[in-house]
Amino acid sequence: MSVMRSTSRRDFLKKCVTGAAVLGASGRVGLLAAAEEGAALAKSRVVIARDAMLRGTGTTVDSRRMLTLLDRAMQAFFDRDNPNETWKKLVRPGERVGLKVNVLGGRGLSSNLQLVEAICERLQEAGIKASDIVVWDRDSDEMEHVGFHVATGGNRVQCFGTDRVDYEQELVMHGSVGSRLSKILTQRCDVLINVPVLKDHDGAGVTIALKNMYGVIHNPNKYHPNGCNPYIADLNMLPEIRTKMRLTICDATTASYEGGPGYKPEYSWKNNGLMVSQDPVALDYTSWQIIERKRAEKGLKTLEGDKRAPHYIATAADAQHRLGTNDPRRIAVVEV
């Protein structure tokens, strides 16, 4: 695994401060430099980590290399040398942590088992009890189909679908959305780590971090008209989601550029990567561009040309939502 492009936050700050000092000779220019420095520091960071040898010479992801890849991504995101320090910045002992995976794509295009195991390992090393970690999605059978083993109770990582505990009876509402939330989210999670997949969607354009929250409500089918806009943005505004969401670790080991959300081998590629961000809008925007580049490489129309551009990303960034930024000038992409 080689470093393609990596930015140290400390080096970046040093350059900003030096630049401000030079420009400070002029009051006007100095103020402009300070404003630009503030804008730069406000950028949303999206880390893209790849390992061309993640699968070795086979087709299955190597667990050791996955753990190393996760460490590199987290170290780059939090600008820390020690992987354990990164997780201690994210969670505290005593917190209950939910990993919201995505298994809708079946065996070929779901949150990777080795990635989830690596996250659980690092969470426990950071002081989170195994029994305080729950790996979950909508349906337990779908989870088992892709390789997760349902586990409830005991001193171990919990793993099951909302079908085992049901949804809350009362609707929660924001804007166009009124839904019942999974009891896993409302009653078993203090912290939410989003583990979506990098993939195309036949209606919404792409389905990554923001749309993965469709898996926490009882009525996602209701919110697919108009490319899921503004429904995805409104859903992510619900306090139960917004206040608990602490990080997105996007599984980009296998990705799709057409024919999603289900797995179609002819429209998928081995990307061998992970994407990490605390800004789901910036992550979705960056992921969208990756998919567009792959579509161009394959001679396909843009998603806009295909009449399914993911306009919900801009809605999530607008003044009514402010869930993150879709402005590439305010997104710092760090590749390792």
C-alpha positions as CSV (number, residue, x, y, z in Angstrom):
1,M,0.0,0.0,0.0
2,S,1.6,3.2,-1.1
3,V,0.9,6.8,-0.3
4,M,-0.5,8.6,-3.4
5,R,-1.2,11.9,-1.8
6,S,-1.3,12.7,1.9
7,T,-1.8,16.0,3.6
8,S,-0.7,16.6,7.2
9,R,-3.0,18.9,9.1
10,R,0.0,20.3,11.1
11,D,1.9,21.0,7.9
12,F,-1.2,22.6,6.4
13,L,-1.7,24.9,9.4
14,K,2.0,25.9,9.3
15,K,1.7,26.9,5.6
16,C,-1.5,28.9,6.4
17,V,0.1,30.7,9.3
18,T,3.2,31.5,7.3
19,G,1.2,32.8,4.4
20,A,-0.9,35.0,6.6
21,A,2.3,36.5,8.2
22,V,3.7,37.4,4.7
23,L,0.5,38.9,3.5
24,G,0.0,40.7,6.8
25,A,2.1,43.6,5.6
26,S,-1.0,45.1,4.1
27,G,-4.0,45.4,6.4
28,R,-6.5,44.6,3.6
29,V,-4.4,41.7,2.2
30,G,-3.9,40.5,5.8
31,L,-7.7,40.4,6.4
32,L,-8.2,38.6,3.1
33,A,-5.6,36.0,4.1
34,A,-7.2,35.5,7.4
35,A,-10.6,35.0,5.8
36,E,-9.1,32.5,3.3
37,E,-7.3,30.7,6.1
38,G,-10.6,30.4,8.0
39,A,-12.4,29.1,4.9
40,A,-9.6,26.6,4.4
41,L,-9.8,25.3,7.9
42,A,-13.6,24.9,7.6
43,K,-13.1,22.4,4.8
44,S,-14.7,19.0,5.2
45,R,-12.2,16.3,5.1
46,V,-12.8,13.1,3.0
47,V,-10.1,10.5,3.2
48,I,-9.8,7.9,0.4
49,A,-7.6,5.0,1.3
50,R,-6.7,2.2,-1.3
51,D,-4.7,-0.9,-1.3
52,A,-4.2,-2.6,-4.7
53,M,-3.3,-5.8,-2.9
54,L,-6.3,-5.8,-0.6
55,R,-7.4,-9.2,-2.1
56,G,-3.9,-10.6,-2.6
57,T,-4.0,-12.9,-5.6
58,G,-7.6,-14.1,-4.8
59,T,-11.1,-12.6,-4.7
60,T,-11.6,-12.4,-0.9
61,V,-10.5,-9.4,1.1
62,D,-7.5,-10.1,3.3
63,S,-8.4,-9.4,6.9
64,R,-4.9,-8.2,7.9
65,R,-4.7,-5.8,5.0
66,M,-8.2,-4.6,5.7
67,L,-7.2,-3.7,9.3
68,T,-4.1,-1.9,8.0
69,L,-6.1,-0.1,5.4
70,L,-8.7,1.0,8.0
71,D,-5.9,2.2,10.3
72,R,-4.3,4.2,7.5
73,A,-7.6,5.8,6.7
74,M,-8.4,6.7,10.3
75,Q,-4.9,8.0,11.0
76,A,-5.1,10.2,7.9
77,F,-8.5,11.5,8.9
78,F,-7.7,12.3,12.5
79,D,-4.0,13.2,11.7
80,R,-2.7,10.8,14.3
81,D,0.3,8.3,14.2
82,N,-1.2,5.8,16.6
83,P,-4.3,4.0,15.3
84,N,-5.7,3.5,18.9
85,E,-5.6,7.3,19.4
86,T,-7.9,7.8,16.5
87,W,-10.7,5.6,17.9
88,K,-10.3,7.2,21.4
89,K,-11.1,10.6,19.7
90,L,-14.2,9.0,18.3
91,V,-15.8,7.0,21.1
92,R,-15.7,6.8,24.9
93,P,-15.9,3.7,27.1
94,G,-19.5,3.2,28.3
95,E,-21.0,4.4,25.0
96,R,-23.1,2.0,23.0
97,V,-22.1,2.0,19.3
98,G,-24.2,1.0,16.3
99,L,-22.7,0.0,13.0
100,K,-25.3,0.6,10.4
101,V,-24.3,-1.7,7.5
102,N,-25.9,-2.1,4.1
103,V,-26.7,-5.6,2.9
104,L,-29.3,-4.8,0.2
105,G,-26.9,-5.5,-2.6
106,G,-26.4,-9.2,-1.6
107,R,-23.2,-11.1,-1.4
108,G,-21.4,-9.1,-4.1
109,L,-22.2,-5.5,-3.0
110,S,-22.7,-5.3,0.8
111,S,-20.7,-3.9,3.7
112,N,-17.7,-6.1,3.9
113,L,-17.4,-8.6,6.7
114,Q,-13.7,-8.0,7.1
115,L,-14.2,-4.3,7.4
116,V,-16.9,-4.6,10.1
117,E,-14.7,-7.0,12.0
118,A,-11.8,-4.6,11.8
119,I,-14.0,-1.7,13.1
120,C,-15.3,-3.9,16.0
121,E,-11.7,-4.8,16.9
122,R,-10.6,-1.2,17.1
123,L,-13.7,-0.1,19.0
124,Q,-13.0,-2.8,21.7
125,E,-9.4,-1.7,21.9
126,A,-10.6,1.8,22.5
127,G,-12.6,0.6,25.5
128,I,-16.0,-0.2,24.1
129,K,-17.4,-3.5,25.4
130,A,-18.2,-6.1,22.8
131,S,-21.8,-6.3,24.1
132,D,-22.1,-2.6,23.6
133,I,-21.5,-2.9,19.9
134,V,-24.4,-3.8,17.6
135,V,-24.0,-4.4,13.8
136,W,-27.4,-4.0,12.2
137,D,-29.6,-3.4,9.2
138,R,-33.2,-3.9,8.4
139,D,-33.5,-7.7,8.1
140,S,-31.6,-10.5,9.9
141,D,-32.1,-13.0,7.1
142,E,-30.6,-10.5,4.6
143,M,-27.7,-10.0,6.9
144,E,-27.1,-13.8,7.3
145,H,-27.3,-14.2,3.5
146,V,-24.2,-12.0,3.0
147,G,-22.3,-13.7,5.8
148,F,-23.1,-11.9,9.0
149,H,-24.0,-14.3,11.9
150,V,-26.9,-13.2,14.0
151,A,-25.9,-12.9,17.7
152,T,-28.0,-11.5,20.6
153,G,-27.0,-11.5,24.2
154,G,-23.9,-12.6,25.9
155,N,-20.5,-10.8,26.1
156,R,-20.0,-10.5,22.3
157,V,-20.7,-8.1,19.5
158,Q,-24.4,-8.0,18.8
159,C,-25.6,-8.6,15.3
160,F,-29.2,-8.6,14.1
161,G,-31.8,-6.7,12.1
162,T,-34.6,-4.4,13.1
163,D,-37.0,-7.3,12.4
164,R,-35.9,-8.8,15.8
165,V,-36.9,-5.7,17.8
166,D,-39.3,-3.7,15.6
167,Y,-39.8,0.0,15.1
168,E,-41.0,2.6,17.5
169,Q,-44.8,3.2,17.5
170,E,-44.7,7.0,17.2
171,L,-43.8,8.8,14.0
172,V,-41.0,11.3,14.0
173,M,-41.2,14.0,11.4
174,H,-39.1,16.5,9.5
175,G,-40.2,18.3,6.3
176,S,-41.5,15.7,3.8
177,V,-40.7,12.7,6.1
178,G,-42.8,11.0,8.7
179,S,-41.4,7.6,9.8
180,R,-41.0,5.2,12.7
181,L,-37.4,4.6,13.6
182,S,-35.7,1.3,14.4
183,K,-35.6,0.6,18.1
184,I,-31.9,-0.4,17.5
185,L,-31.2,3.2,16.8
186,T,-33.4,4.7,19.5
187,Q,-32.8,2.3,22.3
188,R,-29.4,0.6,21.7
189,C,-27.2,3.3,20.2
190,D,-25.5,6.3,21.7
191,V,-23.2,6.6,18.7
192,L,-23.9,5.8,15.1
193,I,-21.1,4.7,12.7
194,N,-22.4,4.6,9.1
195,V,-20.9,1.8,7.0
196,P,-22.5,2.2,3.5
197,V,-21.3,0.9,0.1
198,L,-20.1,2.9,-2.9
199,K,-22.7,2.2,-5.5
200,D,-25.1,3.4,-8.2
201,H,-28.8,3.6,-7.7
202,D,-31.4,3.3,-10.5
203,G,-33.6,6.1,-9.1
204,A,-31.5,8.3,-6.8
205,G,-28.4,8.2,-8.9
206,V,-26.1,7.0,-6.1
207,T,-26.7,5.4,-2.7
208,I,-24.0,5.9,-0.2
209,A,-23.9,7.6,3.2
210,L,-27.1,9.7,3.3
211,K,-29.3,7.2,1.6
212,N,-28.1,4.4,3.9
213,M,-30.4,5.9,6.5
214,Y,-33.4,4.6,4.6
215,G,-32.5,1.4,6.4
216,V,-33.4,2.8,9.8
217,I,-37.1,3.6,9.0
218,H,-40.2,1.4,8.5
219,N,-41.4,3.0,5.2
220,P,-38.4,3.7,2.9
221,N,-40.4,2.8,-0.2
222,K,-42.6,5.8,0.3
223,Y,-39.6,8.1,-0.2
224,H,-38.3,7.1,-3.7
225,P,-40.2,9.5,-6.0
226,N,-38.3,12.4,-7.6
227,G,-35.0,10.7,-7.1
228,C,-35.5,10.6,-3.4
229,N,-35.4,14.4,-3.2
230,P,-35.9,16.0,-0.7
231,Y,-36.7,12.9,1.3
232,I,-33.1,11.7,1.9
233,A,-32.1,15.2,3.2
234,D,-35.2,15.5,5.4
235,L,-34.7,12.0,6.8
236,N,-31.1,12.8,7.8
237,M,-32.3,15.9,9.7
238,L,-34.2,13.8,12.2
239,P,-32.5,14.5,15.6
240,E,-32.2,10.8,16.4
241,I,-30.0,10.3,13.3
242,R,-28.2,13.7,13.2
243,T,-27.1,13.8,16.9
244,K,-25.9,10.2,17.0
245,M,-24.0,10.1,13.7
246,R,-20.3,10.4,14.4
247,L,-18.5,8.9,11.4
248,T,-19.0,7.4,8.0
249,I,-16.7,4.6,6.8
250,C,-17.7,3.8,3.3
251,D,-16.9,0.4,2.0
252,A,-15.4,1.0,-1.5
253,T,-13.8,-2.4,-1.8
254,T,-16.3,-3.4,-4.5
255,A,-18.2,-0.6,-6.1
256,S,-20.9,-0.2,-8.8
257,Y,-21.3,2.4,-11.5
258,E,-24.5,1.2,-13.2
259,G,-27.5,-1.1,-12.4
260,G,-27.6,-0.5,-8.7
261,P,-28.6,-0.9,-5.9
262,G,-28.4,-4.7,-6.5
263,Y,-25.2,-6.4,-7.5
264,K,-24.5,-6.8,-11.2
265,P,-21.0,-8.1,-11.8
266,E,-20.8,-6.5,-15.2
267,Y,-21.3,-3.1,-13.8
268,S,-19.1,-3.4,-10.7
269,W,-15.3,-3.1,-10.2
270,K,-12.8,-4.0,-7.5
271,N,-11.9,-0.6,-6.1
272,N,-10.1,-1.9,-3.1
273,G,-10.7,1.2,-1.0
274,L,-12.3,2.8,2.0
275,M,-13.6,6.4,2.4
276,V,-13.9,8.1,5.7
277,S,-15.6,11.4,6.7
278,Q,-17.6,13.1,9.3
279,D,-19.4,15.1,6.6
280,P,-21.9,12.7,4.8
281,V,-22.7,15.3,2.1
282,A,-19.0,15.8,1.2
283,L,-18.5,12.0,1.2
284,D,-21.5,11.5,-1.1
285,Y,-20.4,14.3,-3.4
286,T,-16.9,12.9,-3.7
287,S,-18.2,9.4,-4.2
288,W,-20.6,10.6,-6.9
289,Q,-17.6,12.0,-8.8
290,I,-15.8,8.7,-8.5
291,I,-18.8,6.9,-10.0
292,E,-19.0,9.5,-12.8
293,R,-15.4,9.0,-13.7
294,K,-15.9,5.2,-13.9
295,R,-19.0,5.8,-16.1
296,A,-17.1,8.0,-18.4
297,E,-14.3,5.4,-18.6
298,K,-17.0,2.8,-19.6
299,G,-18.5,5.1,-22.2
300,L,-21.8,5.7,-20.3
301,K,-23.8,8.9,-20.0
302,T,-23.4,11.0,-16.9
303,L,-26.1,10.5,-14.3
304,E,-27.4,13.9,-15.3
305,G,-27.6,12.8,-18.9
306,D,-29.3,9.6,-17.7
307,K,-31.9,11.8,-15.9
308,R,-31.0,10.5,-12.5
309,A,-28.4,12.9,-11.1
310,P,-28.4,12.8,-7.2
311,H,-29.9,16.2,-6.6
312,Y,-30.7,15.2,-3.0
313,I,-27.0,15.9,-2.3
314,A,-27.4,19.6,-3.0
315,T,-30.6,19.6,-1.0
316,A,-28.8,18.2,2.0
317,A,-26.2,21.0,1.7
318,D,-28.7,23.8,1.3
319,A,-29.5,26.5,3.8
320,Q,-32.6,24.6,5.1
321,H,-30.6,21.5,5.9
322,R,-26.8,22.3,6.3
323,L,-25.9,18.6,6.7
324,G,-22.6,19.2,5.1
325,T,-21.1,20.7,1.9
326,N,-21.2,19.7,-1.7
327,D,-18.9,22.6,-2.7
328,P,-15.7,21.0,-4.0
329,R,-13.8,24.2,-2.9
330,R,-14.8,23.3,0.6
331,I,-13.9,19.7,0.5
332,A,-10.4,18.5,1.3
333,V,-9.8,15.1,-0.3
334,V,-6.9,13.2,1.1
335,E,-5.8,10.1,-0.7
336,V,-3.5,7.4,1.0
